């Protein structure tokens, strides 16, 4: 039983590792498109974070209140 399973796994791995089956990947164009989409998403997220941070920093007071009066 174990030998049958091992031989089946070996046959399947040999089939998957053969050059004919291994080289079925996509061409470079879809990969480049995915990278471009991820880059645009990263820029959009960075812009949104920058805008939120600027809006938050605009709410921080820049002048400190007067301290206690000197005696």
Secondary structure, DSSP 8 states (H G I E B T S, - for coil): -HHHHHHHHHHHHHHHHSHHHHT----HHHHHHHHHHHHHHHHHHHHHHHHHHHHHHHTS-SS--------
